């Protein structure tokens, strides 16, 4: 028997707690919309804040930076970095450790984040930086 297919609207009103320790407004996910291979959320990096170092096991991430300037440290021991500004599209391959940092002490950075994982927090893993080699 085929399931009924319908359009689902999601209006998140409160952020959820995530491993990354950033306010995350879950939009599309397995739980909210019944998706099977995609999630889409709004993530806020508060002024002066940074995410906890992490990676997404087995899933790619696509980001559109709606507002702000963000420096993302990534790779082994987070030794590499890139700078992004409002309007940038950002791609993070599966398994790449990363830690975004809001460059402003005044304004929040806001991004739309999408992953090819409908239960996207299930694939998030903490990443421990080797203090002798990392930042």
Secondary structure, 3 states (H helix, E strand, C coil): CCCCCCCCCCCCCCCECCCCCCEEEEEECHHHHCCCCCEEEEEEECCCCECCCEEECCCCEEEEEEECEEEEEECHHHCEEEEEECCCEEEECCCCCEEEEECCCCCCEEEEEEECCCCHHHHEEECCCCCCCCC
